[in-house]
Amino acid sequence: MKTFITSVIALFLLTSSAFAQTDTVQANLFKDIPAWMAEYHVPCVGVGVIENGKIKWVKNFGELQAGHPAPNNTLFNIASQTKPVAAMLTLKLVQMGKWNLDEPLAHYWIDPDIANDPYLMKLTTRFVLSHQTGFPNWRSDNGGTKLKFKFEPGTASGYSGEGFEYLRRALEARLHQSLAVLMDTYLFKPLGMNNTQYWSENLDTTRFAMWHDGQGRRYTTSIQTPVNAADDLITTIADYSRLGIYAIQLANEGGPVYAEMIKPQRRTKPGNASGLGWGLVDGLPDGAYALQHGGSDIGVRTMAVFLPGSKSGVVIMTNGDNGAFICDRIIKRALPEGALILETMNKSATSHERIAIAGQLIQSYTGTYAQSNGKLVKVEAAGNALKISGDGVPTVVVFPESANKFFMDGYDVQLQFPDTNSLVVIESGKQVLKVNRQ
């Protein structure tokens, strides 16, 4: 009896200590997040924490826009964080026998731009969901309006929103329903994601977190966006946390289809791989791994990390260009493995070393650059470095590693100037932005 009582007391003390530690983390986040928001000029930050497969807490900090406090059911546009949602829908259809991971998409949809391309029949759902299509992120990245393959599908990695949109068209053609209806039918309603939708006239805009730049100024960009498998889904912290819990459950016990979701389909760099719809961070202590995905657009920075082993995770959404820096700080605090996950994700595949270059050369890169859609990027001198800011761009300082290449400390982000009139931004080895001097 004494041994039993001693064991119960020990378990009670251990459990109490864990709860106390969790409560301390929560209290510190509640205290520090507003300070980080002020530091980075981000008006609104939403956070959801998952523990033991359940939502532990959800809170939205700050304002939707000046004078409008953020309610706990704040609506965020989550940009590319839409992609895992589209992937989860597709895998559900595969599980139900309504879709095939490895069937050519050309059986249901052919983009006229690639109708005669020899790679056409090699394009499959698996390659879309693991970013191996060979497409650019968007067809405009090719310098025009036509879709082209950059490499043979399945032979390399290349992040692509175009791939997800190609999949959407194939799904809609085969199933004779819009992506919005398919998502609502097979995901949102079953999971109780009642605040998740694409833009419509029924959207409660009084709860929408309006977008802001790196100085905290509101963008005038319209929130009316089309249905897109890669972008612009609108949701809440609680709803996306429900999706994360579902992903955790399926990762642990979903069977063969979802074993493919968490299987490294292609290694992108040490500790990082593409699963199906999710990025994978592996090599964590005790064989643990994480599912992760973020979103980035004008005035939007979001991030979600889920750990199937411990059934834990964190969801973060912000309405400011500098929101990524707050996301990182929260992940480090909210998850015991957070710092290691971020270090693995942000570590560059190659090493970078600062060098000194001529001040005249630094000055030659300064100025205002513009994308074809009108978005502007400002480049300023900052000693032996460059300060970058602009529409949809976080305010950062980058350091020279060669006469025309710069890097960002602590992140796998590089800038290259092919000449003094153009600028290319590379993240995790992929080109995400190209702008030309005005």
GUVEX-826866 format. One record per residue (C-alpha): residue number from 1; residue in one letter; x, y, z. Coordinates in Angstrom, 1 decimal, m for minus. Layout:
N
{n NUM res a u X v Y w Z}
...
// end
This chain:
438
{n 1 res m u 0.0 v 0.0 w 0.0}
{n 2 res k u 2.8 v 2.3 w 0.9}
{n 3 res t u 4.4 v 1.7 w m2.5}
{n 4 res f u 1.1 v 2.4 w m4.3}
{n 5 res i u 0.5 v 5.6 w m2.4}
{n 6 res t u 4.1 v 6.7 w m3.1}
{n 7 res s u 3.6 v 6.1 w m6.8}
{n 8 res v u 0.4 v 8.0 w m6.9}
{n 9 res i u 1.9 v 11.0 w m5.1}
{n 10 res a u 4.9 v 10.9 w m7.5}
{n 11 res l u 2.6 v 10.8 w m10.5}
{n 12 res f u 0.6 v 13.7 w m9.1}
{n 13 res l u 3.7 v 15.7 w m8.6}
{n 14 res l u 5.0 v 15.0 w m12.1}
{n 15 res t u 1.6 v 15.9 w m13.7}
{n 16 res s u 1.3 v 19.0 w m11.6}
{n 17 res s u 4.8 v 20.1 w m12.6}
{n 18 res a u 4.0 v 19.6 w m16.3}
{n 19 res f u 0.8 v 21.6 w m16.0}
{n 20 res a u 2.7 v 24.3 w m14.1}
{n 21 res q u 5.3 v 24.4 w m16.8}
{n 22 res t u 2.6 v 24.7 w m19.5}
{n 23 res d u 0.8 v 27.5 w m17.7}
{n 24 res t u 4.1 v 29.4 w m17.3}
{n 25 res v u 4.8 v 29.1 w m21.1}
{n 26 res q u 1.3 v 30.4 w m21.8}
{n 27 res a u 1.6 v 33.2 w m19.3}
{n 28 res n u 4.9 v 34.3 w m20.8}
{n 29 res l u 3.5 v 34.2 w m24.3}
{n 30 res f u 0.5 v 36.3 w m23.3}
{n 31 res k u 2.9 v 38.8 w m21.9}
{n 32 res d u 5.5 v 38.9 w m24.7}
{n 33 res i u 3.4 v 38.6 w m27.8}
{n 34 res p u 2.1 v 42.2 w m27.6}
{n 35 res a u 5.6 v 43.4 w m27.2}
{n 36 res w u 6.8 v 41.5 w m30.2}
{n 37 res m u 3.8 v 42.9 w m32.2}
{n 38 res a u 4.9 v 46.4 w m31.3}
{n 39 res e u 8.5 v 45.6 w m32.2}
{n 40 res y u 7.7 v 44.3 w m35.7}
{n 41 res h u 4.6 v 46.5 w m36.4}
{n 42 res v u 2.2 v 43.6 w m36.7}
{n 43 res p u m1.4 v 44.6 w m35.7}
{n 44 res c u m2.9 v 41.2 w m35.1}
{n 45 res v u m1.5 v 37.8 w m34.1}
{n 46 res g u m3.6 v 34.6 w m33.6}
{n 47 res v u m2.2 v 31.6 w m31.7}
{n 48 res g u m3.6 v 28.1 w m31.1}
{n 49 res v u m1.7 v 25.5 w m29.0}
{n 50 res i u m2.5 v 21.7 w m29.2}
{n 51 res e u m1.5 v 19.3 w m26.4}
{n 52 res n u m2.3 v 15.6 w m26.2}
{n 53 res g u m4.4 v 15.8 w m29.4}
{n 54 res k u m6.7 v 18.5 w m28.2}
{n 55 res i u m6.8 v 22.3 w m28.4}
{n 56 res k u m5.2 v 23.6 w m25.2}
{n 57 res w u m5.9 v 27.3 w m25.9}
{n 58 res v u m6.7 v 29.8 w m28.6}
{n 59 res k u m6.1 v 33.6 w m28.4}
{n 60 res n u m6.0 v 36.5 w m30.9}
{n 61 res f u m4.0 v 39.5 w m29.9}
{n 62 res g u m4.3 v 43.1 w m31.2}
{n 63 res e u m6.4 v 44.6 w m33.8}
{n 64 res l u m7.9 v 43.6 w m37.2}
{n 65 res q u m7.1 v 47.2 w m38.2}
{n 66 res a u m6.9 v 50.5 w m36.3}
{n 67 res g u m9.7 v 50.8 w m33.8}
{n 68 res h u m11.1 v 47.2 w m34.3}
{n 69 res p u m10.0 v 44.7 w m31.6}
{n 70 res a u m9.5 v 41.2 w m32.8}
{n 71 res p u m12.1 v 38.7 w m31.6}
{n 72 res n u m11.2 v 35.1 w m30.8}
{n 73 res n u m12.9 v 34.0 w m34.0}
{n 74 res t u m10.9 v 36.4 w m36.2}
{n 75 res l u m10.8 v 35.4 w m39.8}
{n 76 res f u m7.4 v 35.3 w m41.5}
{n 77 res n u m6.4 v 34.8 w m45.2}
{n 78 res i u m3.8 v 32.1 w m44.8}
{n 79 res a u m2.1 v 32.3 w m48.3}
{n 80 res s u m0.1 v 29.2 w m49.1}
{n 81 res q u m1.2 v 27.5 w m45.9}
{n 82 res t u m4.1 v 26.6 w m48.2}
{n 83 res k u m2.0 v 23.9 w m49.9}
{n 84 res p u m2.1 v 21.3 w m47.0}
{n 85 res v u m5.8 v 21.7 w m46.9}
{n 86 res a u m6.2 v 20.9 w m50.6}
{n 87 res a u m3.8 v 18.0 w m50.0}
{n 88 res m u m5.9 v 16.6 w m47.1}
{n 89 res l u m9.0 v 16.8 w m49.3}
{n 90 res t u m7.3 v 15.0 w m52.2}
{n 91 res l u m5.9 v 12.3 w m49.9}
{n 92 res k u m9.4 v 11.8 w m48.5}
{n 93 res l u m10.7 v 11.3 w m52.0}
{n 94 res v u m7.9 v 8.8 w m52.6}
{n 95 res q u m8.8 v 6.9 w m49.5}
{n 96 res m u m12.5 v 6.8 w m50.6}
{n 97 res g u m11.5 v 5.4 w m54.0}
{n 98 res k u m12.5 v 8.5 w m55.9}
{n 99 res w u m9.0 v 9.5 w m57.0}
{n 100 res n u m5.6 v 8.0 w m57.7}
{n 101 res l u m2.3 v 9.4 w m56.6}
{n 102 res d u m0.3 v 8.1 w m59.6}
{n 103 res e u m2.7 v 8.5 w m62.5}
{n 104 res p u m1.8 v 11.1 w m65.1}
{n 105 res l u m3.8 v 14.3 w m64.5}
{n 106 res a u m4.0 v 14.6 w m68.3}
{n 107 res h u m6.8 v 12.0 w m68.1}
{n 108 res y u m9.0 v 14.7 w m66.7}
{n 109 res w u m7.4 v 18.1 w m67.6}
{n 110 res i u m4.9 v 19.3 w m70.1}
{n 111 res d u m3.6 v 22.9 w m70.0}
{n 112 res p u m3.4 v 24.0 w m73.7}
{n 113 res d u 0.1 v 25.5 w m73.0}
{n 114 res i u 1.5 v 22.0 w m72.4}
{n 115 res a u m0.8 v 19.9 w m74.6}
{n 116 res n u 2.0 v 18.7 w m76.8}
{n 117 res d u 4.8 v 18.6 w m74.2}
{n 118 res p u 6.4 v 15.1 w m73.8}
{n 119 res y u 6.2 v 15.4 w m70.0}
{n 120 res l u 2.4 v 15.8 w m70.0}
{n 121 res m u 1.6 v 12.2 w m69.1}
{n 122 res k u 4.2 v 12.2 w m66.3}
{n 123 res l u 2.3 v 14.8 w m64.3}
{n 124 res t u 0.5 v 13.1 w m61.4}
{n 125 res t u m1.2 v 14.1 w m58.1}
{n 126 res r u 1.8 v 12.7 w m56.1}
{n 127 res f u 4.2 v 15.0 w m57.9}
{n 128 res v u 1.8 v 18.0 w m57.4}
{n 129 res l u 1.4 v 17.4 w m53.6}
{n 130 res s u 5.2 v 16.9 w m53.1}
{n 131 res h u 6.2 v 19.8 w m55.4}
{n 132 res q u 7.9 v 17.7 w m58.1}
{n 133 res t u 5.8 v 18.9 w m61.1}
{n 134 res g u 8.5 v 20.8 w m62.9}
{n 135 res f u 6.3 v 23.9 w m63.0}
{n 136 res p u 7.4 v 27.3 w m61.7}
{n 137 res n u 5.6 v 28.7 w m58.7}
{n 138 res w u 3.4 v 30.7 w m61.0}
{n 139 res r u 3.5 v 30.8 w m64.8}
{n 140 res s u 4.3 v 34.5 w m64.7}
{n 141 res d u 7.7 v 33.5 w m63.3}
{n 142 res n u 8.6 v 32.3 w m66.8}
{n 143 res g u 8.4 v 36.0 w m67.9}
{n 144 res g u 5.1 v 35.6 w m69.7}
{n 145 res t u 1.7 v 34.0 w m69.4}
{n 146 res k u 2.3 v 30.5 w m70.7}
{n 147 res l u 2.8 v 27.4 w m68.5}
{n 148 res k u 6.0 v 25.5 w m69.1}
{n 149 res f u 7.9 v 22.7 w m67.5}
{n 150 res k u 11.3 v 23.6 w m66.0}
{n 151 res f u 12.2 v 20.0 w m65.5}
{n 152 res e u 10.8 v 16.5 w m65.9}
{n 153 res p u 8.1 v 15.7 w m63.3}
{n 154 res g u 9.5 v 13.6 w m60.4}
{n 155 res t u 13.1 v 14.3 w m61.0}
{n 156 res a u 13.6 v 17.4 w m58.8}
{n 157 res s u 11.9 v 19.7 w m56.3}
{n 158 res g u 10.3 v 23.0 w m57.2}
{n 159 res y u 7.7 v 24.7 w m55.1}
{n 160 res s u 4.7 v 25.3 w m57.3}
{n 161 res g u 1.3 v 26.9 w m56.8}
{n 162 res e u 0.6 v 26.2 w m60.5}
{n 163 res g u 0.8 v 22.5 w m59.7}
{n 164 res f u m2.0 v 22.7 w m57.1}
{n 165 res e u m4.1 v 24.8 w m59.5}
{n 166 res y u m3.6 v 22.1 w m62.2}
{n 167 res l u m4.8 v 19.5 w m59.7}
{n 168 res r u m7.8 v 21.6 w m58.9}
{n 169 res r u m8.9 v 21.8 w m62.5}
{n 170 res a u m8.5 v 18.0 w m62.8}
{n 171 res l u m10.5 v 17.3 w m59.6}
{n 172 res e u m13.3 v 19.6 w m60.7}
{n 173 res a u m13.4 v 18.1 w m64.2}
{n 174 res r u m13.5 v 14.5 w m62.9}
{n 175 res l u m15.9 v 15.0 w m59.9}
{n 176 res h u m18.1 v 17.8 w m61.4}
{n 177 res q u m18.0 v 19.9 w m58.3}
{n 178 res s u m16.0 v 23.0 w m57.4}
{n 179 res l u m13.1 v 22.8 w m55.1}
{n 180 res a u m15.0 v 24.9 w m52.6}
{n 181 res v u m17.9 v 22.5 w m52.5}
{n 182 res l u m15.5 v 19.5 w m52.3}
{n 183 res m u m13.6 v 21.0 w m49.3}
{n 184 res d u m16.8 v 21.8 w m47.5}
{n 185 res t u m18.3 v 18.4 w m48.1}
{n 186 res y u m15.4 v 16.2 w m47.3}
{n 187 res l u m13.3 v 18.3 w m44.8}
{n 188 res f u m14.9 v 21.4 w m43.3}
{n 189 res k u m18.3 v 20.0 w m42.3}
{n 190 res p u m17.0 v 16.7 w m40.9}
{n 191 res l u m14.3 v 18.4 w m38.9}
{n 192 res g u m16.5 v 21.2 w m37.6}
{n 193 res m u m14.5 v 23.9 w m39.5}
{n 194 res n u m17.5 v 26.1 w m39.7}
{n 195 res n u m15.5 v 29.4 w m40.1}
{n 196 res t u m13.5 v 28.2 w m43.1}
{n 197 res q u m14.3 v 29.2 w m46.6}
{n 198 res y u m13.1 v 31.0 w m49.7}
{n 199 res w u m14.1 v 34.6 w m50.1}
{n 200 res s u m17.8 v 35.1 w m50.8}
{n 201 res e u m20.3 v 37.9 w m50.3}
{n 202 res n u m21.4 v 36.1 w m47.2}
{n 203 res l u m18.0 v 36.5 w m45.5}
{n 204 res d u m18.2 v 38.3 w m42.2}
{n 205 res t u m15.7 v 41.1 w m43.0}
{n 206 res t u m16.2 v 42.6 w m39.6}
{n 207 res r u m14.0 v 39.7 w m38.3}
{n 208 res f u m11.4 v 39.8 w m41.0}
{n 209 res a u m7.8 v 40.7 w m40.2}
{n 210 res m u m6.9 v 43.3 w m42.7}
{n 211 res w u m3.4 v 43.2 w m44.2}
{n 212 res h u m0.5 v 45.5 w m43.1}
{n 213 res d u 3.0 v 46.3 w m44.3}
{n 214 res g u 6.3 v 46.1 w m42.4}
{n 215 res q u 5.6 v 49.5 w m40.9}
{n 216 res g u 2.1 v 48.6 w m39.7}
{n 217 res r u 0.3 v 50.5 w m42.4}
{n 218 res r u m2.8 v 48.9 w m43.8}
{n 219 res y u m2.8 v 47.8 w m47.4}
{n 220 res t u m5.7 v 48.8 w m49.6}
{n 221 res t u m5.6 v 45.4 w m51.4}
{n 222 res s u m9.0 v 43.9 w m52.0}
{n 223 res i u m9.9 v 40.8 w m49.9}
{n 224 res q u m12.0 v 39.4 w m52.8}
{n 225 res t u m10.0 v 36.5 w m54.1}
{n 226 res p u m10.9 v 33.6 w m56.3}
{n 227 res v u m11.1 v 29.9 w m55.3}
{n 228 res n u m7.5 v 28.5 w m55.5}
{n 229 res a u m6.0 v 25.2 w m54.4}
{n 230 res a u m2.7 v 26.9 w m53.6}
{n 231 res d u m3.7 v 30.2 w m52.0}
{n 232 res d u m6.2 v 32.5 w m50.2}
{n 233 res l u m8.3 v 30.2 w m48.1}
{n 234 res i u m9.9 v 32.1 w m45.2}
{n 235 res t u m10.1 v 30.5 w m41.7}
{n 236 res t u m9.7 v 30.9 w m38.0}
{n 237 res i u m7.0 v 29.7 w m35.5}
{n 238 res a u m9.5 v 27.2 w m34.0}
{n 239 res d u m10.5 v 25.7 w m37.3}
{n 240 res y u m7.0 v 25.2 w m38.5}
{n 241 res s u m6.1 v 23.7 w m35.2}
{n 242 res r u m8.9 v 21.2 w m35.8}
{n 243 res l u m7.3 v 20.4 w m39.2}
{n 244 res g u m4.0 v 19.9 w m37.4}
{n 245 res i u m5.4 v 17.5 w m34.9}
{n 246 res y u m7.0 v 15.6 w m37.8}
{n 247 res a u m3.6 v 15.4 w m39.6}
{n 248 res i u m2.0 v 14.1 w m36.4}
{n 249 res q u m4.6 v 11.4 w m36.1}
{n 250 res l u m4.2 v 10.3 w m39.7}
{n 251 res a u m0.4 v 10.4 w m39.5}
{n 252 res n u m0.6 v 8.0 w m36.5}
{n 253 res e u m3.4 v 5.7 w m37.6}
{n 254 res g u m4.7 v 6.7 w m41.0}
{n 255 res g u m3.5 v 3.6 w m42.9}
{n 256 res p u m1.6 v 3.3 w m46.2}
{n 257 res v u m2.8 v 6.5 w m47.9}
{n 258 res y u m1.7 v 8.7 w m45.0}
{n 259 res a u 1.5 v 6.8 w m44.6}
{n 260 res e u 2.3 v 8.3 w m48.0}
{n 261 res m u 1.5 v 11.8 w m46.6}
{n 262 res i u 4.2 v 11.5 w m44.0}
{n 263 res k u 6.7 v 9.7 w m46.1}
{n 264 res p u 9.6 v 11.8 w m47.5}
{n 265 res q u 8.7 v 11.9 w m51.2}
{n 266 res r u 11.8 v 13.9 w m51.9}
{n 267 res r u 14.6 v 15.2 w m49.7}
{n 268 res t u 15.0 v 19.0 w m50.1}
{n 269 res k u 17.9 v 19.5 w m47.7}
{n 270 res p u 19.2 v 17.8 w m44.5}
{n 271 res g u 16.4 v 17.3 w m42.0}
{n 272 res n u 13.8 v 18.6 w m44.5}
{n 273 res a u 11.7 v 16.7 w m47.0}
{n 274 res s u 8.5 v 17.1 w m49.0}
{n 275 res g u 5.6 v 14.8 w m47.9}
{n 276 res l u 2.2 v 15.0 w m49.5}
{n 277 res g u 1.0 v 18.5 w m48.9}
{n 278 res w u 3.1 v 19.0 w m45.8}
{n 279 res g u 6.8 v 19.8 w m45.3}
{n 280 res l u 8.5 v 17.3 w m43.1}
{n 281 res v u 11.2 v 18.0 w m40.5}
{n 282 res d u 12.8 v 14.8 w m39.3}
{n 283 res g u 15.8 v 13.6 w m37.4}
{n 284 res l u 14.3 v 15.1 w m34.1}
{n 285 res p u 15.1 v 13.4 w m30.8}
{n 286 res d u 13.7 v 9.9 w m30.2}
{n 287 res g u 12.8 v 9.5 w m33.9}
{n 288 res a u 10.2 v 12.3 w m33.8}
{n 289 res y u 9.2 v 14.3 w m36.8}
{n 290 res a u 7.1 v 17.4 w m37.6}
{n 291 res l u 4.6 v 18.4 w m40.2}
{n 292 res q u 4.9 v 22.0 w m41.1}
{n 293 res h u 3.6 v 24.6 w m43.6}
{n 294 res g u 3.5 v 28.4 w m43.7}
{n 295 res g u 1.7 v 31.1 w m45.7}
{n 296 res s u 3.2 v 34.3 w m47.2}
{n 297 res d u 1.6 v 37.0 w m49.2}
{n 298 res i u 1.1 v 40.8 w m49.0}
{n 299 res g u 0.4 v 41.5 w m45.3}
{n 300 res v u 0.1 v 37.8 w m44.5}
{n 301 res r u 2.5 v 35.5 w m42.6}
{n 302 res t u 1.3 v 32.3 w m41.1}
{n 303 res m u 2.8 v 29.1 w m39.8}
{n 304 res a u 1.7 v 25.7 w m38.4}
{n 305 res v u 3.8 v 22.9 w m36.9}
{n 306 res f u 2.3 v 19.6 w m35.7}
{n 307 res l u 4.2 v 16.7 w m34.0}
{n 308 res p u 2.3 v 13.4 w m34.5}
{n 309 res g u 4.5 v 11.6 w m31.9}
{n 310 res s u 3.5 v 13.8 w m29.0}
{n 311 res k u 0.2 v 14.8 w m30.5}
{n 312 res s u 1.1 v 18.5 w m30.0}
{n 313 res g u 1.4 v 21.5 w m32.2}
{n 314 res v u 1.0 v 25.2 w m32.7}
{n 315 res v u m0.9 v 27.4 w m35.3}
{n 316 res i u 0.0 v 31.0 w m35.8}
{n 317 res m u m1.5 v 33.6 w m38.1}
{n 318 res t u m0.6 v 37.3 w m38.5}
{n 319 res n u m1.7 v 40.2 w m40.6}
{n 320 res g u 1.7 v 41.9 w m41.2}
{n 321 res d u 4.6 v 41.5 w m43.5}
{n 322 res n u 7.0 v 41.1 w m40.5}
{n 323 res g u 4.8 v 38.4 w m38.9}
{n 324 res a u 7.2 v 35.6 w m39.7}
{n 325 res f u 9.6 v 36.8 w m37.0}
{n 326 res i u 6.8 v 36.6 w m34.4}
{n 327 res c u 5.8 v 33.1 w m35.7}
{n 328 res d u 9.4 v 31.9 w m35.1}
{n 329 res r u 9.5 v 33.3 w m31.5}
{n 330 res i u 6.2 v 31.7 w m30.6}
{n 331 res i u 7.2 v 28.3 w m32.0}
{n 332 res k u 10.4 v 28.4 w m30.0}
{n 333 res r u 8.4 v 29.1 w m26.8}
{n 334 res a u 5.3 v 26.9 w m27.4}
{n 335 res l u 7.0 v 23.7 w m28.4}
{n 336 res p u 9.8 v 21.9 w m26.5}
{n 337 res e u 11.3 v 20.9 w m29.9}
{n 338 res g u 10.5 v 24.4 w m31.4}
{n 339 res a u 14.0 v 25.8 w m31.5}
{n 340 res l u 15.4 v 22.6 w m33.1}
{n 341 res i u 12.6 v 22.5 w m35.7}
{n 342 res l u 13.2 v 26.1 w m36.7}
{n 343 res e u 17.0 v 25.6 w m36.8}
{n 344 res t u 16.5 v 22.6 w m39.1}
{n 345 res m u 14.0 v 24.4 w m41.3}
{n 346 res n u 16.0 v 27.6 w m41.6}
{n 347 res k u 19.4 v 26.1 w m42.0}
{n 348 res s u 20.8 v 26.8 w m45.4}
{n 349 res a u 22.0 v 23.8 w m47.5}
{n 350 res t u 25.2 v 25.8 w m48.1}
{n 351 res s u 27.3 v 27.9 w m45.8}
{n 352 res h u 27.5 v 31.7 w m46.1}
{n 353 res e u 30.2 v 34.0 w m44.9}
{n 354 res r u 30.1 v 37.8 w m44.8}
{n 355 res i u 32.6 v 39.7 w m46.9}
{n 356 res a u 33.2 v 43.4 w m47.3}
{n 357 res i u 32.4 v 44.9 w m50.7}
{n 358 res a u 32.9 v 48.4 w m52.1}
{n 359 res g u 30.4 v 51.0 w m50.9}
{n 360 res q u 30.0 v 52.1 w m54.5}
{n 361 res l u 28.8 v 48.5 w m55.4}
{n 362 res i u 26.4 v 48.6 w m52.4}
{n 363 res q u 25.0 v 51.8 w m53.7}
{n 364 res s u 24.6 v 50.5 w m57.2}
{n 365 res y u 21.9 v 48.0 w m56.0}
{n 366 res t u 19.8 v 50.6 w m54.1}
{n 367 res g u 16.6 v 51.8 w m55.5}
{n 368 res t u 13.0 v 50.7 w m56.1}
{n 369 res y u 12.2 v 47.5 w m57.9}
{n 370 res a u 8.8 v 46.4 w m59.2}
{n 371 res q u 7.1 v 43.2 w m60.0}
{n 372 res s u 4.8 v 42.8 w m63.1}
{n 373 res n u 1.8 v 43.0 w m60.7}
{n 374 res g u 2.9 v 46.4 w m59.4}
{n 375 res k u 4.3 v 45.2 w m56.1}
{n 376 res l u 7.3 v 47.4 w m55.1}
{n 377 res v u 10.5 v 46.4 w m53.2}
{n 378 res k u 12.8 v 49.0 w m51.8}
{n 379 res v u 16.5 v 48.4 w m51.4}
{n 380 res e u 18.6 v 50.8 w m49.2}
{n 381 res a u 22.2 v 50.8 w m48.1}
{n 382 res a u 22.8 v 49.8 w m44.5}
{n 383 res g u 26.6 v 50.1 w m44.0}
{n 384 res n u 28.2 v 47.0 w m45.6}
{n 385 res a u 24.8 v 45.5 w m46.1}
{n 386 res l u 21.4 v 46.1 w m47.7}
{n 387 res k u 18.0 v 46.8 w m46.1}
{n 388 res i u 15.0 v 45.3 w m48.0}
{n 389 res s u 11.4 v 46.3 w m47.5}
{n 390 res g u 8.3 v 46.7 w m49.6}
{n 391 res d u 4.9 v 45.2 w m50.6}
{n 392 res g u 4.6 v 41.8 w m49.1}
{n 393 res v u 8.2 v 41.8 w m48.1}
{n 394 res p u 9.4 v 41.7 w m44.5}
{n 395 res t u 11.9 v 44.4 w m43.5}
{n 396 res v u 15.2 v 42.6 w m43.3}
{n 397 res v u 19.0 v 43.3 w m43.6}
{n 398 res v u 21.0 v 41.1 w m45.9}
{n 399 res f u 24.8 v 40.7 w m46.0}
{n 400 res p u 27.2 v 40.3 w m48.9}
{n 401 res e u 28.8 v 36.9 w m49.6}
{n 402 res s u 30.0 v 37.9 w m53.1}
{n 403 res a u 29.9 v 40.9 w m55.3}
{n 404 res n u 26.3 v 40.2 w m56.3}
{n 405 res k u 24.9 v 37.7 w m53.7}
{n 406 res f u 23.6 v 38.5 w m50.3}
{n 407 res f u 22.2 v 36.3 w m47.4}
{n 408 res m u 20.0 v 36.7 w m44.4}
{n 409 res d u 21.4 v 35.6 w m41.0}
{n 410 res g u 19.6 v 32.7 w m39.4}
{n 411 res y u 17.3 v 32.0 w m42.4}
{n 412 res d u 17.7 v 30.1 w m45.7}
{n 413 res v u 17.1 v 33.3 w m47.7}
{n 414 res q u 19.4 v 34.7 w m50.3}
{n 415 res l u 19.3 v 37.7 w m52.7}
{n 416 res q u 21.0 v 37.8 w m56.0}
{n 417 res f u 21.5 v 40.7 w m58.4}
{n 418 res p u 22.0 v 39.2 w m61.9}
{n 419 res d u 22.7 v 42.8 w m62.9}
{n 420 res t u 22.1 v 46.2 w m61.4}
{n 421 res n u 18.6 v 46.3 w m62.8}
{n 422 res s u 17.1 v 43.1 w m61.4}
{n 423 res l u 16.8 v 41.3 w m58.1}
{n 424 res v u 16.0 v 37.7 w m57.4}
{n 425 res v u 14.9 v 36.3 w m54.0}
{n 426 res i u 15.7 v 32.7 w m53.2}
{n 427 res e u 14.2 v 30.8 w m50.2}
{n 428 res s u 15.2 v 27.3 w m49.3}
{n 429 res g u 16.9 v 26.9 w m52.6}
{n 430 res k u 13.9 v 28.1 w m54.7}
{n 431 res q u 13.3 v 31.3 w m56.5}
{n 432 res v u 10.3 v 33.0 w m55.0}
{n 433 res l u 10.5 v 36.5 w m56.4}
{n 434 res k u 12.1 v 38.4 w m59.3}
{n 435 res v u 11.7 v 42.1 w m59.6}
{n 436 res n u 13.2 v 44.7 w m62.0}
{n 437 res r u 14.4 v 48.2 w m61.2}
{n 438 res q u 11.8 v 50.9 w m61.9}
// end
